[in-house]
Amino acid sequence: MNKVEFDYRNCDREIWEEELDDFVPDRILDAHIHLFWESCLDNVKPRFPGSDANIQTLNKWAEVLYPGRKMQYLILGTPHPGTDVAKHTDAVRQDLEGIPGVRHNRLVTPSCNIRDIERDLKNPQFIGLKPYRTYSVTGDIAECRIHEFLPHEQMELANQNGWWVTMHLSRLHGCADQYNLDDLEEYTNRRYPNIKWLLAHCARSFTYWPIRHAVERLRDMPNIYYDTSAVTDVRPYVTLLKNEDTRRIFWGSDGVDAAFFHGHYAALGRAWQHYDTDQGDLKFPHCDGRPILAVYEQLMSLKFATEVAELSRDQIEGLLWRNAATALGISDEEEAANS
């Protein structure tokens, strides 16, 4: 395990106890979290050596981050460069087998065999696909379109089976990009009406601008959902909560590596950047300089946004658990088994 896994500080505990404990409900469903094994990499050095994360890792972190809460997960295939997809898929299957209240979206690349995908999705815990822009057939990971890293034959298969697709949108303007909006409109309304699209990172809106320009079109598209993963700016949350059906919004952390560090995703005008305070030379001459975990920054922003949007307690519980549990088909029997 990476030492960062256990880097929980007194300042984190204070924030939980004083500001988050009363906000977070008794049950949480993290709809955007990853498992990772170095053994699934093919001759590639991992970014974080020793950072294997299995279901036990997630639960250990949850015991610290969300004390006393019951946890469920939508676990996504991890798109680390050099991943052996078959090995990774099998490792996930073995790790999750028989655990109630857990679902998985399988990692897919344009080179994945359709028959292999169809075989793996026969597992009832596997409910969808996780493509990623780094696998774009164009080689351009910044400006590729959806079909260039999630090919049409895979979308056709997902449509036939009513699967989920967790989509981290590419292109510089994310959900505000005209091609992305046109493609999603075409896919949801006409070409692939049975796919359920989970748009990661508030439709990849880490700042106010993309979702502000896209939300009016997105909310008119069927089968569009959002996860909150890694977004720490309050403005995208306020925009979503005030302009979308809150039942289409799911909590997600993007843990372990992308959320369990001390810092946040800084909004810089219309741009944004991951910022780890342990890597910077910050000075705090006028305040109590103790940065907290990014996942707590995210929860703090979401809490504030629910206050601005005047959400009810029932709607808050929906965001953090019930919306995803209902949409992902987690049964009452699974809920009971997970209690």
N, C-alpha and C positions, 0 to 999 in steps of 0.2 A: 504494500500500500504506500502511496505517496504520503509524506509527512504532512502535506497540506490537508489531508483528510481529517486530521485531528486538531487543526489550528482553530480552535474555538476559544475566544478570549472573553475576559470579564466584560468588556464593552459590548460584545455581542449578547451576552446573557442579560445585561441591563436593558438593552433595547427590547429583547423578547419579553422580559418580565414587566417592563413599564409601558410598552407601547403596542405589542403584538399579541400577547397572550389572550387578551379579551377580544381581539379581532378574529383570530384564526379559529374555525369551528373544530369540533371534536374529531371530525373525519376530514382527510385531505386526499385528493386524487391528483397526483403530479402527472400531467398529460404530456410532458416533454422532458424526458430524462434518459440517460444513456448508460449502457453497460459497455465494458471495454476489456479486452484481454490482449496483452502484448503477443501472446502465442498465435494470434490471428493475423498478425502482420507478416507480410511476405518480403523479407530482406530490407525492411525499412526501420530506422530507429524511431521510436515513439517520441512525441514532443515532451512527454512527462514520464521518464523512465520510472518503473516501479509503480505505476498508477493504475494497475488492474482494478476494475470496479465491477463486482458481481452483485447479485441481489442482496447478499449479506452486507456488502459495503453500503448500499443505499439505505438499508434498514438501520444500520449503525448510525449513519449520518442523521437519519430522520429522528432517531431517539434523542439526539442532541439538539437538532434544530427545532423540532416541533414536539417537545416533551408531552407525553400522555396522549398524543394523537394517533388515530388509526390510519394506516397508510395504504393506498392503492396506487397503481402506476399504469400509464401508457408508456412503454419503453420503446425507444426508437433505435433502429440499426445505426451504428456509429460510423459516419463516413470519413474515417481517418484514411489519408492517402496510403496506399499499399495494403489495404485490408483484403484478406482472402475472404470473399463474401460467403462461400460455402462453409468455411470453418467458423466464421463469426455467427452465421445463422444457426449452425448446429450447437455452438456453445450457448447461445441464447435459449434455444429450445430446451437443452438439458438443464439450464439454470432455473428456468421458470416452470418446468413441468409440474403440474399438480398444485400450483400455488393459486388460490382463489383471488379474484379481484384484480388480476394483472393481465394486461393485453400488450401486444407487440406489433409494431409496423416494421416489416422486413426491409433491410437495406437492399436497394436495387441499383444497378448501373445499366447503361444502355447495352452492355454485352451480356447481361444475364439471360439465361435460357428461359423462355416462357414456360416450358414444362416443369422446370425446377421451381419457378415461382409458384405455379399452380399446385404442385405437390406440397410445398412448404405451407401454403395458405390453407391446406386441409386441416391443419392443427387449429382447434377452436380458439386458442389463445392468440393466434396470428390473425390480425384483422385488416391489415393494409400494407402499404408500401412506404418506404422512406428513400426517395431519390435525393440527389444532392448535386449542386452546380459544379463541384470539382470534377465530376465525371462527364461534363459536357463533351459531346462529340466534336464541337468546334474548337476545343482547347481554350476558349475564352470564358473563364469562370466569372467574369464581372458583368458581361453583357449578353449572356446566352438567354434564349427563350425556353419556356417550359418543355416543349417537345424535343429540345436539343439535349436534355439530360433525363427526361422521362419520355421515352419514345412512344409513338402512337399505339404500337402493338401492346405495350404494357398498360396504357390507358384503356384500350379496348378490353383487355382481360379484367382490369379493375372494374370497369363499367358493367361487364357481364355478371360480375359477382357482388356488386354493391360494396366494394372495399373502400377503406379510407386511404387517403394520400396525405401525409404530412409534408407540406411544401414550404421550403425556404426559398422564397422568390429571389431570383437574380435580377440583374440590371440595376443601374445606379440609383434610380428613383423607386425601387422596390414596388410596392403596391400602387404607386402613383404613375408608374410607367404605362404608356399607352398600349404597348404590345401586351404587357401582362394583363391589363384590364380587358383588352379585346379578346385575348386568348381565354381567360377565365369565363368571360361572358359567353363565348362560343361553346366552351366545354360544358359549362353548367346548364345552359339553357337548351342546347341542341345536341351536340355531338356525344357527350358522355354524361347524361343526366343522372346516372345512378352512382357516380363517384361522390364520396363525401370528402371535401377538401378542408384540411386543417391547416390554416395559414399561420406558420410559425412566427414568433416574435411580433405579435400584433400586426400580422401581414408584413413582416419585416419593416416595421416602422419604429425605429429606435428614437426618432424625434417626432415633433408634432406634424411635420410637413407632409409626408407621404399619406398617412391615414386621413389627414384633414382633406386632402384632395381626392381620395379614393372612396371614402366610406359611403357616400351617397350611391355610387354605382354598386359597390360590393354588397350592400344590404339588400339590394333588389335581386341578387343572384341566389338561386336555390342551392342548398347543400354547401354553403360557405360557413366555416367556423374559424375561430381564432384561438391560438394559445398565447399566453402572456410571457413566454420564456425569455429571460435575460433582460427584458426592458426595465430600465430603472428611472426613466424620465416620466414624470407624472402626466405630462400633456397628452401622449398617445392614449393613455388609459382614460382620461377625462373625455377625450373625443369619442372613443369607442363606447364608453358607458352611456354617454348622453345621446348618441346617434345610432346605436345598433341595438338589436334584441339581445339583452344580457344573457339569455339562455344559449347563445351561440359562442360564448366566451368561456374558455377553460383555463384554469391555473396551470402553469408549467414552469419549472425552475431552470431547465437546461443544465442541471447538475450531471456529473460531479465537477469536472474541470472548468466548465464555462460559467459557473455561478458560485462556487464555494471558495472564493478568494476575497480578500479585503480590498474593496474598491467598487467600481461601478462601470456602466457603459455611458460615457460622457457625451452629452449632446453639445455639438459645436456648430451653432447655426442650423443648417440643414444636414450637416454631417454628424457622425458619431464615431466613437472610438472606445475600445476596451481599455480600461485604465486600472492597473493593479498598483495600489498605493505602496506595496512593499518593494516595488521596482523603481519608484520615484524618490526624489530627494525633497520631500515636502517639509515645510516648516509651519508650525502652528503657534505663532506668537500671541494671538488674541483669542484663542478658544481652546476647548478641551480636545486636543488632536488625537482622537482614537477612531480611525475608520472602522466600519463594520463590514460584515460579509455582504457581498453583492446580492445574495438571495434575500437578505433582510432589507437592503435598499429597495429591492423590487416590491416586497410586501408593504413597506412603508409608503411607497408611491401609490400602490393599489389601494391601500387603506384611505389615503387622502382623497384619491379620485372617487371612491365610493361615497365619501362624505359630500364632495362637491356635487355629485350626481344624485345625491339623496336616495341611495339604494336602501332597501329594507334589509333586515337581518336575513330573511329568507333568500333574497337575491344574492347576498354575500355568500351564504352557504352554497348557493348554486354555483357561483364563480369558482369556489375553492374545492368543490367536490361534486355536487349533485348533477350539474349540467353535463359533465363528462361521463359520469357513471350511467346516466340515463341514455345518452347518445351512443356510448360504446357497448350498451347491452349488458352491463354487469347486473346480474340477477339479485333478487332479495336473498336467495339462498347463499350466494357468494358473499353478500354483505354480512350475513349472519356468521358465516365461516371465518370471515376476516375480523370479526369483533373480538 
